[in-house]
Amino acid sequence: MLASEIPRWLVWLAAFAWGAAWGSFFNVAIYRWPRGMSVVSPPSHCPGCARPIRAWQNLPILGWLALRGKAACCGTRISPRYPAIELLSAVLCVAIAQVWVIRAAPETLLLDAIIEALLYFIFAGGLLIATFVDLEWMEIPDEVSLPCAALGLLSAPFRAEPGVWSAAVGAGAGYLAVQLIFVWGYERIAGRRGMGEGDSKLLLMIGAFLGWKGALFSVVAGSLQGVVYAAFALLTGRKLKPHIGERVIDGEVIEAPEEEDETRVGLLKLPFGPFLALGALEYLLAGEAILSWYFGLLR
């Protein structure tokens, strides 16, 4: 069966449901990985009284709406971030299905289109997890970046873009550029790191999936958007870096120490992973259109 033979509405519906369902897992990973917890055990439970959550209460988006944002067992407030991430995951899955299934070449087999779309959805899910963990903890879990980087490199021969050579160069050069210049080099010169090692591993993952052009685009676009946000935050008095709270390591709850406030011009400190991820998603879904628009302005 060809991808072009499937009705658009069916592709959109299936992609939305698939993305929302995996959004629930992304929520679990975002909460548990930085706290040193397993994403498998224990099963989903109430954050207030630890009672298991029933299946119907755990439905993506709908469960939160039906319960009006509160746990059914004890009334504990459930953050709206949970349905927001599920909705964002669903929308990303629909967008990826639009590009790799609905807009696939007329002769593309449905199975091939689905496999490629699934690979890029895994990549987008990794970016989503990295973004929200970095926003809260100023770190990017290795559980996200390293397996996704390996998947990107291993699947490169079977994807139409960017090609094996570009994926290898993008992953290697992206990682080394950040690690050598902004981590080790900057620390040697300034006595502190300009970026974290999580950022270099995230760029390793981005390069493995998008190639060297996608990695370069992510750095440039992410930097520009990061500067815009930093300027907006300074003008409005918003915090540039998140509060880092407690985590669990080997079953022990550990409070993170308070860090010195470095939010001032010349020493801006903010999580850069979300901006790298945003640039990568922009390139993934509309890179050619953005570059054509930009170079058109220069003519």
MIDOSE-1310 file (N, C-alpha, C; in nm, 2 decimals, decimal comma, always signed):
residues 299
mlas	+0,08/-0,12/+0,00/+0,00/+0,00/+0,00/+0,09/+0,13/+0,00; +0,05/+0,22/-0,08/+0,12/+0,35/-0,09/+0,07/+0,45/+0,02; +0,16/+0,54/+0,06/+0,12/+0,64/+0,16/+0,02/+0,73/+0,10; +0,02/+0,76/-0,03/-0,08/+0,85/-0,09/-0,22/+0,79/-0,09
eipr	-0,24/+0,66/-0,06/-0,37/+0,60/-0,07/-0,45/+0,62/+0,06; -0,38/+0,66/+0,17/-0,44/+0,68/+0,30/-0,51/+0,82/+0,31; -0,63/+0,82/+0,35/-0,70/+0,95/+0,37/-0,63/+1,04/+0,47; -0,62/+1,17/+0,44/-0,55/+1,26/+0,53/-0,61/+1,26/+0,67
wlvw	-0,74/+1,26/+0,68/-0,80/+1,27/+0,81/-0,76/+1,16/+0,90; -0,75/+1,04/+0,83/-0,71/+0,92/+0,91/-0,57/+0,93/+0,96; -0,48/+0,98/+0,88/-0,34/+1,01/+0,92/-0,33/+1,11/+1,03; -0,40/+1,22/+1,02/-0,40/+1,32/+1,13/-0,46/+1,26/+1,26
laaf	-0,57/+1,19/+1,25/-0,63/+1,13/+1,37/-0,54/+1,03/+1,44; -0,48/+0,94/+1,36/-0,39/+0,84/+1,42/-0,27/+0,91/+1,48; -0,21/+1,01/+1,41/-0,09/+1,07/+1,45/-0,12/+1,15/+1,58; -0,24/+1,22/+1,59/-0,27/+1,29/+1,71/-0,29/+1,20/+1,83
awga	-0,36/+1,09/+1,81/-0,37/+0,99/+1,92/-0,24/+0,93/+1,96; -0,16/+0,89/+1,87/-0,03/+0,83/+1,90/+0,06/+0,93/+1,97; +0,06/+1,06/+1,92/+0,15/+1,16/+1,99/+0,10/+1,19/+2,13; -0,03/+1,20/+2,15/-0,08/+1,23/+2,28/-0,05/+1,12/+2,38
awgs	-0,06/+0,99/+2,33/-0,03/+0,88/+2,42/+0,11/+0,88/+2,46; +0,20/+0,90/+2,37/+0,34/+0,91/+2,41/+0,38/+1,03/+2,49; +0,29/+1,14/+2,48/+0,31/+1,25/+2,56/+0,30/+1,22/+2,71; +0,22/+1,12/+2,74/+0,21/+1,08/+2,88/+0,34/+1,02/+2,93
ffnv	+0,41/+0,94/+2,84/+0,54/+0,89/+2,88/+0,64/+1,00/+2,89; +0,63/+1,10/+2,80/+0,73/+1,21/+2,81/+0,71/+1,28/+2,94; +0,59/+1,30/+2,99/+0,57/+1,36/+3,12/+0,63/+1,28/+3,23; +0,62/+1,15/+3,23/+0,69/+1,06/+3,33/+0,84/+1,08/+3,32
aiyr	+0,90/+1,08/+3,20/+1,04/+1,09/+3,19/+1,09/+1,23/+3,24; +1,01/+1,33/+3,21/+1,05/+1,47/+3,25/+1,05/+1,48/+3,40; +0,96/+1,41/+3,47/+0,96/+1,42/+3,61/+1,06/+1,33/+3,68; +1,07/+1,21/+3,63/+1,15/+1,10/+3,70/+1,30/+1,10/+3,67
wprg	+1,34/+1,12/+3,54/+1,48/+1,11/+3,51/+1,57/+1,20/+3,59; +1,54/+1,33/+3,60/+1,63/+1,42/+3,67/+1,63/+1,39/+3,82; +1,53/+1,31/+3,87/+1,53/+1,28/+4,01/+1,59/+1,14/+4,04; +1,65/+1,08/+3,93/+1,71/+0,95/+3,95/+1,62/+0,83/+3,97
msvv	+1,49/+0,85/+3,92/+1,39/+0,75/+3,93/+1,37/+0,67/+3,80; +1,32/+0,55/+3,81/+1,28/+0,47/+3,70/+1,16/+0,52/+3,63; +1,15/+0,51/+3,50/+1,03/+0,54/+3,43/+0,94/+0,43/+3,41; +0,98/+0,31/+3,46/+0,90/+0,19/+3,45/+0,83/+0,16/+3,58
spps	+0,90/+0,17/+3,69/+0,84/+0,13/+3,82/+0,87/+0,24/+3,92; +0,77/+0,28/+4,01/+0,64/+0,22/+4,01/+0,55/+0,28/+3,90; +0,43/+0,21/+3,88/+0,34/+0,26/+3,77/+0,29/+0,40/+3,81; +0,22/+0,47/+3,72/+0,16/+0,60/+3,74/+0,08/+0,60/+3,87
hcpg	+0,11/+0,70/+3,95/+0,04/+0,72/+4,08/+0,02/+0,86/+4,12; -0,07/+0,88/+4,21/-0,11/+1,02/+4,25/+0,01/+1,09/+4,32; +0,05/+1,21/+4,28/+0,16/+1,28/+4,34/+0,13/+1,32/+4,49; +0,01/+1,32/+4,53/-0,03/+1,36/+4,66/-0,03/+1,24/+4,76
carp	-0,11/+1,13/+4,73/-0,12/+1,02/+4,82/-0,06/+0,89/+4,77; +0,00/+0,89/+4,65/+0,07/+0,78/+4,59/-0,02/+0,66/+4,55; -0,15/+0,68/+4,55/-0,24/+0,58/+4,50/-0,23/+0,56/+4,35; -0,24/+0,43/+4,30/-0,24/+0,41/+4,16/-0,35/+0,49/+4,09
iraw	-0,31/+0,54/+3,97/-0,41/+0,61/+3,89/-0,48/+0,51/+3,79; -0,61/+0,52/+3,79/-0,69/+0,43/+3,71/-0,67/+0,47/+3,56; -0,70/+0,37/+3,47/-0,67/+0,38/+3,33/-0,74/+0,50/+3,27; -0,87/+0,51/+3,30/-0,95/+0,62/+3,24/-0,91/+0,76/+3,29
qnlp	-0,85/+0,76/+3,41/-0,80/+0,89/+3,47/-0,67/+0,93/+3,40; -0,60/+0,83/+3,34/-0,47/+0,85/+3,28/-0,48/+0,88/+3,13; -0,60/+0,90/+3,08/-0,61/+0,92/+2,94/-0,55/+1,06/+2,90; -0,47/+1,06/+2,80/-0,40/+1,19/+2,77/-0,50/+1,30/+2,74
ilgw	-0,47/+1,42/+2,80/-0,55/+1,54/+2,78/-0,69/+1,52/+2,84; -0,77/+1,43/+2,80/-0,90/+1,41/+2,84/-0,91/+1,38/+2,99; -0,82/+1,30/+3,04/-0,82/+1,26/+3,18/-0,81/+1,38/+3,27; -0,72/+1,47/+3,24/-0,69/+1,59/+3,31/-0,82/+1,69/+3,31
lalr	-0,88/+1,70/+3,19/-1,00/+1,78/+3,17/-1,11/+1,73/+3,25; -1,13/+1,59/+3,25/-1,24/+1,53/+3,32/-1,23/+1,55/+3,47; -1,11/+1,55/+3,52/-1,08/+1,56/+3,66/-1,07/+1,71/+3,70; -1,08/+1,80/+3,60/-1,06/+1,94/+3,63/-0,93/+1,98/+3,70
gkaa	-0,83/+1,91/+3,66/-0,69/+1,94/+3,71/-0,67/+1,90/+3,85; -0,75/+1,81/+3,90/-0,72/+1,76/+4,04/-0,73/+1,61/+4,05; -0,65/+1,55/+4,14/-0,65/+1,40/+4,15/-0,78/+1,36/+4,21; -0,84/+1,25/+4,15/-0,97/+1,20/+4,20/-0,96/+1,14/+4,34
ccgt	-0,85/+1,09/+4,38/-0,84/+1,02/+4,51/-0,83/+1,12/+4,63; -0,75/+1,23/+4,61/-0,73/+1,32/+4,73/-0,74/+1,46/+4,70; -0,77/+1,50/+4,57/-0,79/+1,63/+4,53/-0,66/+1,72/+4,51; -0,55/+1,65/+4,51/-0,42/+1,72/+4,49/-0,42/+1,78/+4,35
risp	-0,38/+1,91/+4,34/-0,38/+1,98/+4,21/-0,27/+1,92/+4,12; -0,31/+1,89/+4,00/-0,23/+1,84/+3,89/-0,19/+1,95/+3,80; -0,06/+1,97/+3,78/-0,01/+2,08/+3,70/-0,07/+2,08/+3,56; -0,11/+2,19/+3,50/-0,15/+2,20/+3,36/-0,04/+2,17/+3,26
rypa	+0,08/+2,16/+3,31/+0,19/+2,12/+3,22/+0,17/+1,98/+3,16; +0,11/+1,89/+3,24/+0,09/+1,75/+3,19/+0,00/+1,75/+3,06; -0,12/+1,81/+3,06/-0,19/+1,80/+2,94/-0,13/+1,89/+2,83; -0,06/+2,00/+2,87/+0,01/+2,08/+2,77/+0,12/+2,00/+2,69
iell	+0,20/+1,92/+2,77/+0,30/+1,84/+2,70/+0,24/+1,73/+2,61; +0,13/+1,67/+2,66/+0,06/+1,57/+2,58/+0,00/+1,64/+2,45; -0,05/+1,76/+2,46/-0,11/+1,83/+2,35/+0,01/+1,86/+2,25; +0,12/+1,91/+2,31/+0,23/+1,95/+2,22/+0,29/+1,83/+2,15
savl	+0,30/+1,72/+2,22/+0,35/+1,60/+2,16/+0,25/+1,55/+2,05; +0,12/+1,56/+2,07/+0,03/+1,53/+1,96/+0,04/+1,62/+1,84; +0,05/+1,75/+1,86/+0,07/+1,84/+1,75/+0,20/+1,81/+1,68; +0,30/+1,79/+1,75/+0,43/+1,76/+1,68/+0,42/+1,63/+1,59
cvai	+0,35/+1,53/+1,65/+0,33/+1,41/+1,57/+0,25/+1,43/+1,45; +0,15/+1,51/+1,46/+0,07/+1,54/+1,34/+0,15/+1,62/+1,23; +0,23/+1,71/+1,28/+0,32/+1,79/+1,19/+0,42/+1,70/+1,12; +0,48/+1,60/+1,19/+0,57/+1,51/+1,13/+0,50/+1,42/+1,04
aqvw	+0,38/+1,37/+1,07/+0,30/+1,29/+0,98/+0,27/+1,36/+0,85; +0,24/+1,49/+0,86/+0,21/+1,58/+0,75/+0,33/+1,58/+0,65; +0,45/+1,59/+0,71/+0,57/+1,60/+0,62/+0,61/+1,47/+0,56; +0,61/+1,36/+0,64/+0,67/+1,24/+0,60/+0,57/+1,13/+0,55
vira	+0,44/+1,15/+0,58/+0,34/+1,06/+0,53/+0,25/+1,12/+0,42; +0,19/+1,23/+0,46/+0,09/+1,30/+0,36/+0,17/+1,36/+0,25; +0,28/+1,42/+0,27/+0,36/+1,49/+0,16/+0,46/+1,39/+0,10; +0,46/+1,27/+0,14/+0,56/+1,17/+0,08/+0,54/+1,17/-0,07
apet	+0,65/+1,13/-0,14/+0,64/+1,11/-0,28/+0,54/+1,01/-0,32; +0,47/+1,03/-0,44/+0,36/+0,94/-0,47/+0,39/+0,79/-0,47; +0,51/+0,75/-0,50/+0,55/+0,61/-0,50/+0,59/+0,56/-0,37; +0,59/+0,64/-0,26/+0,64/+0,59/-0,13/+0,55/+0,49/-0,07
llld	+0,61/+0,38/-0,03/+0,53/+0,28/+0,04/+0,49/+0,33/+0,18; +0,36/+0,29/+0,22/+0,31/+0,34/+0,35/+0,40/+0,30/+0,46; +0,45/+0,18/+0,46/+0,54/+0,13/+0,57/+0,66/+0,21/+0,58; +0,73/+0,24/+0,47/+0,85/+0,32/+0,47/+0,82/+0,46/+0,52
aiie	+0,71/+0,52/+0,48/+0,67/+0,65/+0,53/+0,65/+0,65/+0,68; +0,58/+0,55/+0,73/+0,55/+0,54/+0,87/+0,68/+0,52/+0,96; +0,77/+0,44/+0,91/+0,89/+0,41/+0,98/+0,98/+0,54/+0,99; +0,99/+0,62/+0,88/+1,06/+0,74/+0,88/+1,00/+0,84/+0,98
ally	+0,86/+0,85/+0,97/+0,79/+0,94/+1,06/+0,81/+0,91/+1,20; +0,81/+0,78/+1,23/+0,83/+0,73/+1,37/+0,97/+0,77/+1,42; +1,07/+0,75/+1,34/+1,21/+0,79/+1,38/+1,21/+0,94/+1,41; +1,15/+1,02/+1,33/+1,16/+1,17/+1,36/+1,07/+1,20/+1,48
fifa	+0,97/+1,13/+1,50/+0,89/+1,15/+1,62/+0,96/+1,12/+1,75; +1,04/+1,01/+1,74/+1,13/+0,98/+1,86/+1,23/+1,09/+1,88; +1,28/+1,14/+1,77/+1,37/+1,26/+1,78/+1,30/+1,38/+1,84; +1,18/+1,41/+1,80/+1,11/+1,52/+1,85/+1,07/+1,50/+2,00
ggll	+1,04/+1,38/+2,03/+1,01/+1,35/+2,17/+1,13/+1,37/+2,26; +1,25/+1,33/+2,21/+1,37/+1,35/+2,29/+1,40/+1,50/+2,31; +1,37/+1,58/+2,20/+1,39/+1,73/+2,22/+1,29/+1,78/+2,32; +1,17/+1,73/+2,32/+1,06/+1,77/+2,41/+1,10/+1,75/+2,56
iatf	+1,15/+1,62/+2,58/+1,20/+1,59/+2,72/+1,31/+1,67/+2,76; +1,41/+1,69/+2,67/+1,53/+1,77/+2,70/+1,49/+1,91/+2,73; +1,40/+1,97/+2,66/+1,36/+2,11/+2,68/+1,30/+2,13/+2,82; +1,21/+2,04/+2,86/+1,14/+2,07/+2,99/+1,22/+2,03/+3,11
vdle	+1,31/+1,93/+3,09/+1,41/+1,90/+3,20/+1,51/+2,01/+3,22; +1,56/+2,07/+3,11/+1,65/+2,18/+3,11/+1,59/+2,30/+3,17; +1,46/+2,33/+3,14/+1,39/+2,45/+3,19/+1,38/+2,44/+3,34; +1,37/+2,32/+3,40/+1,35/+2,30/+3,54/+1,47/+2,28/+3,62
wmei	+1,57/+2,20/+3,55/+1,68/+2,16/+3,63/+1,82/+2,21/+3,58; +1,82/+2,28/+3,46/+1,94/+2,32/+3,40/+2,04/+2,21/+3,37; +1,98/+2,10/+3,32/+2,05/+1,98/+3,28/+1,97/+1,91/+3,17; +2,04/+1,83/+3,09/+1,98/+1,75/+2,99/+2,02/+1,60/+3,02
pdev	+1,92/+1,51/+3,04/+1,95/+1,38/+3,08/+2,03/+1,30/+2,97; +2,13/+1,23/+3,00/+2,20/+1,14/+2,91/+2,10/+1,03/+2,85; +2,00/+1,00/+2,93/+1,90/+0,90/+2,89/+1,83/+0,94/+2,76; +1,83/+1,07/+2,74/+1,76/+1,12/+2,62/+1,86/+1,14/+2,50
slpc	+1,97/+1,21/+2,52/+2,06/+1,25/+2,41/+2,14/+1,14/+2,36; +2,20/+1,05/+2,44/+2,29/+0,95/+2,39/+2,21/+0,84/+2,31; +2,10/+0,78/+2,37/+2,03/+0,68/+2,28/+1,97/+0,74/+2,16; +1,92/+0,86/+2,16/+1,87/+0,92/+2,04/+1,98/+0,95/+1,94
aalg	+2,10/+0,99/+1,99/+2,21/+1,01/+1,89/+2,25/+0,88/+1,83; +2,25/+0,77/+1,90/+2,28/+0,64/+1,85/+2,18/+0,60/+1,74; +2,05/+0,62/+1,77/+1,94/+0,59/+1,68/+1,95/+0,67/+1,55; +1,99/+0,80/+1,57/+2,00/+0,88/+1,45/+2,11/+0,84/+1,36
llsa	+2,23/+0,80/+1,41/+2,34/+0,75/+1,33/+2,31/+0,61/+1,27; +2,25/+0,52/+1,35/+2,22/+0,39/+1,30/+2,11/+0,39/+1,19; +2,02/+0,48/+1,20/+1,91/+0,49/+1,10/+1,94/+0,58/+0,98; +2,06/+0,65/+0,98/+2,09/+0,74/+0,87/+2,09/+0,67/+0,74
pfra	+2,15/+0,55/+0,72/+2,15/+0,48/+0,59/+2,01/+0,46/+0,54; +1,91/+0,45/+0,62/+1,77/+0,42/+0,58/+1,68/+0,54/+0,57; +1,73/+0,66/+0,60/+1,65/+0,78/+0,58/+1,69/+0,85/+0,46; +1,60/+0,92/+0,40/+1,63/+1,00/+0,27/+1,72/+1,11/+0,30
epgv	+1,71/+1,18/+0,41/+1,79/+1,29/+0,45/+1,84/+1,26/+0,60; +1,96/+1,31/+0,63/+2,05/+1,40/+0,56/+2,16/+1,32/+0,48; +2,16/+1,19/+0,50/+2,27/+1,10/+0,45/+2,37/+1,06/+0,56; +2,44/+0,95/+0,54/+2,53/+0,90/+0,64/+2,64/+1,00/+0,67
wsaa	+2,70/+1,05/+0,56/+2,82/+1,14/+0,58/+2,78/+1,26/+0,66; +2,67/+1,32/+0,62/+2,62/+1,45/+0,69/+2,58/+1,42/+0,83; +2,52/+1,31/+0,86/+2,48/+1,27/+0,99/+2,60/+1,25/+1,08; +2,71/+1,18/+1,03/+2,83/+1,16/+1,11/+2,90/+1,29/+1,13
vgag	+2,92/+1,37/+1,03/+2,99/+1,50/+1,05/+2,91/+1,59/+1,14; +2,77/+1,60/+1,12/+2,69/+1,68/+1,21/+2,70/+1,64/+1,36; +2,70/+1,51/+1,38/+2,70/+1,46/+1,52/+2,84/+1,49/+1,58; +2,95/+1,45/+1,51/+3,08/+1,47/+1,56/+3,12/+1,61/+1,57
agyl	+3,11/+1,69/+1,47/+3,15/+1,83/+1,47/+3,06/+1,91/+1,57; +2,93/+1,88/+1,57/+2,85/+1,95/+1,67/+2,89/+1,93/+1,81; +2,92/+1,81/+1,84/+2,96/+1,77/+1,98/+3,09/+1,84/+2,01; +3,19/+1,82/+1,93/+3,32/+1,87/+1,95/+3,33/+2,02/+1,96
avql	+3,25/+2,09/+1,87/+3,26/+2,23/+1,87/+3,21/+2,29/+2,00; +3,10/+2,24/+2,06/+3,05/+2,29/+2,18/+3,14/+2,24/+2,30; +3,18/+2,12/+2,30/+3,26/+2,06/+2,41/+3,40/+2,13/+2,42; +3,47/+2,15/+2,30/+3,60/+2,21/+2,30/+3,60/+2,36/+2,33
ifvw	+3,51/+2,43/+2,26/+3,51/+2,57/+2,27/+3,43/+2,63/+2,39; +3,31/+2,59/+2,40/+3,22/+2,65/+2,50/+3,22/+2,58/+2,64; +3,27/+2,46/+2,65/+3,28/+2,39/+2,78/+3,42/+2,39/+2,83; +3,51/+2,32/+2,77/+3,65/+2,31/+2,81/+3,73/+2,44/+2,79
gyer	+3,72/+2,49/+2,67/+3,80/+2,61/+2,63/+3,75/+2,74/+2,71; +3,62/+2,76/+2,72/+3,57/+2,87/+2,79/+3,60/+2,86/+2,94; +3,60/+2,74/+2,99/+3,63/+2,72/+3,14/+3,78/+2,76/+3,16; +3,86/+2,72/+3,07/+4,01/+2,75/+3,09/+4,04/+2,90/+3,08
iagr	+3,96/+2,97/+3,00/+3,99/+3,11/+2,98/+3,92/+3,19/+3,09; +3,79/+3,16/+3,11/+3,71/+3,25/+3,20/+3,69/+3,19/+3,34; +3,73/+3,07/+3,36/+3,72/+3,00/+3,49/+3,58/+2,95/+3,52; +3,50/+2,95/+3,42/+3,36/+2,89/+3,44/+3,32/+2,84/+3,30
rgmg	+3,22/+2,76/+3,29/+3,18/+2,70/+3,16/+3,08/+2,79/+3,10; +3,09/+2,81/+2,97/+3,00/+2,89/+2,89/+2,87/+2,81/+2,86; +2,88/+2,68/+2,84/+2,77/+2,59/+2,82/+2,80/+2,46/+2,90; +2,69/+2,38/+2,92/+2,71/+2,26/+2,99/+2,73/+2,14/+2,89
egds	+2,78/+2,03/+2,95/+2,81/+1,91/+2,86/+2,68/+1,85/+2,81; +2,57/+1,88/+2,87/+2,44/+1,83/+2,82/+2,41/+1,90/+2,69; +2,45/+2,02/+2,67/+2,42/+2,09/+2,54/+2,50/+2,03/+2,43; +2,63/+1,99/+2,46/+2,71/+1,93/+2,35/+2,65/+1,79/+2,31
klll	+2,60/+1,72/+2,41/+2,54/+1,59/+2,38/+2,41/+1,60/+2,31; +2,34/+1,71/+2,34/+2,21/+1,74/+2,27/+2,24/+1,77/+2,12; +2,35/+1,85/+2,10/+2,39/+1,88/+1,96/+2,44/+1,76/+1,89; +2,50/+1,67/+1,96/+2,54/+1,54/+1,90/+2,41/+1,46/+1,85
miga	+2,31/+1,47/+1,93/+2,18/+1,40/+1,89/+2,12/+1,48/+1,77; +2,12/+1,61/+1,77/+2,06/+1,69/+1,66/+2,14/+1,66/+1,53; +2,27/+1,66/+1,54/+2,35/+1,64/+1,42/+2,33/+1,50/+1,36; +2,31/+1,40/+1,45/+2,29/+1,26/+1,41/+2,16/+1,25/+1,33
flgw	+2,06/+1,33/+1,36/+1,93/+1,32/+1,29/+1,92/+1,42/+1,17; +1,98/+1,54/+1,19/+1,96/+1,65/+1,09/+2,08/+1,68/+1,01; +2,19/+1,62/+1,04/+2,31/+1,64/+0,96/+2,38/+1,77/+1,00; +2,49/+1,80/+0,94/+2,57/+1,92/+0,98/+2,49/+2,05/+0,95
kgal	+2,41/+2,05/+0,84/+2,33/+2,18/+0,82/+2,23/+2,20/+0,93; +2,16/+2,09/+0,97/+2,06/+2,10/+1,08/+2,13/+2,14/+1,21; +2,25/+2,09/+1,24/+2,32/+2,12/+1,36/+2,36/+2,27/+1,36; +2,41/+2,31/+1,25/+2,45/+2,46/+1,24/+2,33/+2,55/+1,25
fsvv	+2,22/+2,51/+1,18/+2,10/+2,59/+1,19/+2,05/+2,60/+1,33; +2,05/+2,49/+1,40/+2,00/+2,48/+1,54/+2,08/+2,58/+1,63; +2,22/+2,58/+1,61/+2,30/+2,66/+1,69/+2,27/+2,81/+1,66; +2,27/+2,85/+1,53/+2,25/+2,99/+1,50/+2,11/+3,03/+1,54
agsl	+2,01/+2,96/+1,50/+1,87/+3,00/+1,53/+1,84/+2,99/+1,68; +1,90/+2,89/+1,75/+1,88/+2,89/+1,89/+1,95/+3,00/+1,96; +2,07/+3,04/+1,92/+2,14/+3,15/+1,98/+2,06/+3,28/+1,96; +2,01/+3,30/+1,84/+1,94/+3,43/+1,81/+1,81/+3,44/+1,90
qgvv	+1,74/+3,33/+1,91/+1,62/+3,33/+1,98/+1,65/+3,33/+2,13; +1,76/+3,27/+2,17/+1,80/+3,28/+2,31/+1,83/+3,43/+2,35; +1,90/+3,50/+2,26/+1,93/+3,64/+2,29/+1,81/+3,72/+2,30; +1,71/+3,70/+2,21/+1,58/+3,77/+2,21/+1,51/+3,75/+2,34
yaaf	+1,51/+3,62/+2,39/+1,44/+3,59/+2,51/+1,51/+3,65/+2,63; +1,65/+3,65/+2,63/+1,73/+3,71/+2,74/+1,70/+3,86/+2,75; +1,69/+3,92/+2,64/+1,67/+4,07/+2,64/+1,53/+4,10/+2,69; +1,43/+4,02/+2,65/+1,29/+4,03/+2,70/+1,29/+4,01/+2,85
allt	+1,36/+3,90/+2,89/+1,36/+3,87/+3,04/+1,42/+3,98/+3,12; +1,53/+4,04/+3,07/+1,59/+4,15/+3,15/+1,50/+4,27/+3,15; +1,44/+4,30/+3,04/+1,35/+4,42/+3,03/+1,23/+4,40/+3,12; +1,18/+4,28/+3,14/+1,05/+4,26/+3,21/+1,08/+4,21/+3,35
grkl	+1,21/+4,19/+3,39/+1,24/+4,14/+3,52/+1,22/+4,00/+3,55; +1,20/+3,92/+3,44/+1,18/+3,77/+3,46/+1,31/+3,70/+3,49; +1,30/+3,59/+3,56/+1,42/+3,51/+3,59/+1,47/+3,44/+3,46; +1,60/+3,44/+3,45/+1,66/+3,37/+3,33/+1,69/+3,23/+3,36
kphi	+1,71/+3,19/+3,48/+1,74/+3,05/+3,51/+1,64/+2,99/+3,61; +1,61/+2,86/+3,60/+1,51/+2,80/+3,68/+1,56/+2,78/+3,82; +1,46/+2,76/+3,91/+1,49/+2,71/+4,05/+1,52/+2,56/+4,04; +1,63/+2,52/+4,10/+1,67/+2,38/+4,10/+1,63/+2,32/+4,23
gerv	+1,54/+2,23/+4,23/+1,49/+2,18/+4,36/+1,55/+2,05/+4,40; +1,48/+1,97/+4,47/+1,53/+1,84/+4,53/+1,53/+1,73/+4,42; +1,61/+1,63/+4,44/+1,61/+1,51/+4,36/+1,64/+1,39/+4,45; +1,61/+1,27/+4,39/+1,63/+1,15/+4,46/+1,74/+1,07/+4,40
idge	+1,84/+1,04/+4,48/+1,96/+0,96/+4,43/+1,98/+0,84/+4,52; +1,97/+0,72/+4,47/+1,98/+0,60/+4,54/+1,88/+0,60/+4,66; +1,76/+0,65/+4,63/+1,65/+0,64/+4,73/+1,66/+0,76/+4,84; +1,76/+0,84/+4,83/+1,78/+0,95/+4,92/+1,74/+1,09/+4,86
viea	+1,66/+1,16/+4,93/+1,62/+1,29/+4,88/+1,73/+1,39/+4,91; +1,78/+1,46/+4,81/+1,89/+1,55/+4,82/+1,84/+1,69/+4,78; +1,86/+1,79/+4,86/+1,83/+1,93/+4,82/+1,94/+1,99/+4,75; +1,91/+2,05/+4,63/+2,02/+2,11/+4,56/+2,06/+2,24/+4,63
peee	+2,19/+2,28/+4,63/+2,23/+2,40/+4,69/+2,19/+2,52/+4,62; +2,17/+2,63/+4,69/+2,13/+2,76/+4,62/+2,26/+2,81/+4,54; +2,23/+2,85/+4,42/+2,34/+2,91/+4,34/+2,34/+3,06/+4,34; +2,46/+3,12/+4,32/+2,47/+3,26/+4,32/+2,39/+3,31/+4,20
detr	+2,32/+3,42/+4,21/+2,24/+3,48/+4,10/+2,34/+3,54/+4,00; +2,34/+3,49/+3,88/+2,43/+3,54/+3,77/+2,35/+3,62/+3,67; +2,22/+3,65/+3,69/+2,14/+3,72/+3,59/+2,17/+3,86/+3,58; +2,27/+3,89/+3,50/+2,31/+4,03/+3,47/+2,38/+4,04/+3,34
vgll	+2,38/+4,15/+3,28/+2,44/+4,17/+3,15/+2,59/+4,13/+3,15; +2,63/+4,04/+3,06/+2,77/+3,99/+3,05/+2,78/+3,86/+3,12; +2,69/+3,82/+3,21/+2,70/+3,69/+3,28/+2,56/+3,63/+3,28; +2,49/+3,64/+3,16/+2,36/+3,58/+3,15/+2,37/+3,43/+3,17
klpf	+2,29/+3,37/+3,25/+2,29/+3,23/+3,27/+2,14/+3,18/+3,25; +2,12/+3,10/+3,15/+1,99/+3,05/+3,12/+2,01/+2,91/+3,05; +1,91/+2,83/+3,06/+1,92/+2,70/+2,99/+1,92/+2,72/+2,84; +2,02/+2,67/+2,77/+2,03/+2,68/+2,63/+1,97/+2,57/+2,55
gpfl	+1,95/+2,45/+2,62/+1,90/+2,34/+2,55/+1,76/+2,36/+2,49; +1,67/+2,43/+2,55/+1,54/+2,46/+2,49/+1,55/+2,54/+2,36; +1,65/+2,63/+2,35/+1,66/+2,70/+2,23/+1,73/+2,62/+2,12; +1,82/+2,53/+2,15/+1,88/+2,44/+2,06/+1,76/+2,35/+2,00
alga	+1,68/+2,30/+2,10/+1,57/+2,21/+2,06/+1,47/+2,28/+1,97; +1,44/+2,41/+2,00/+1,35/+2,49/+1,91/+1,41/+2,50/+1,77; +1,54/+2,54/+1,76/+1,60/+2,55/+1,63/+1,60/+2,42/+1,56; +1,62/+2,31/+1,63/+1,62/+2,18/+1,56/+1,48/+2,14/+1,51
leyl	+1,37/+2,17/+1,58/+1,23/+2,15/+1,54/+1,20/+2,24/+1,42; +1,25/+2,36/+1,42/+1,22/+2,45/+1,31/+1,28/+2,40/+1,18; +1,41/+2,35/+1,20/+1,47/+2,29/+1,08/+1,41/+2,17/+1,03; +1,37/+2,08/+1,13/+1,30/+1,95/+1,09/+1,18/+1,97/+1,01
lage	+1,09/+2,07/+1,06/+0,96/+2,08/+1,00/+0,95/+2,19/+0,89; +1,04/+2,28/+0,89/+1,03/+2,39/+0,79/+1,17/+2,45/+0,75; +1,27/+2,37/+0,76/+1,41/+2,43/+0,74/+1,43/+2,49/+0,61; +1,39/+2,42/+0,50/+1,41/+2,47/+0,37/+1,33/+2,59/+0,34
ails	+1,20/+2,60/+0,39/+1,12/+2,72/+0,37/+1,18/+2,84/+0,45; +1,23/+2,82/+0,57/+1,29/+2,93/+0,65/+1,42/+2,98/+0,58; +1,50/+2,89/+0,53/+1,63/+2,93/+0,46/+1,60/+3,00/+0,33; +1,50/+2,95/+0,26/+1,46/+3,02/+0,13/+1,41/+3,16/+0,16
wyfg	+1,33/+3,17/+0,27/+1,28/+3,31/+0,30/+1,39/+3,40/+0,34; +1,49/+3,35/+0,42/+1,59/+3,43/+0,47/+1,69/+3,48/+0,36; +1,73/+3,38/+0,27/+1,82/+3,42/+0,16/+1,74/+3,51/+0,06; +1,61/+3,49/+0,05/+1,53/+3,58/-0,03/+1,54/+3,72/+0,01
llr	+1,54/+3,74/+0,14/+1,55/+3,88/+0,20/+1,69/+3,95/+0,16; +1,79/+3,86/+0,15/+1,92/+3,92/+0,12/+1,94/+3,96/-0,03; +1,85/+3,92/-0,11/+1,87/+3,95/-0,25/+1,83/+4,09/-0,28
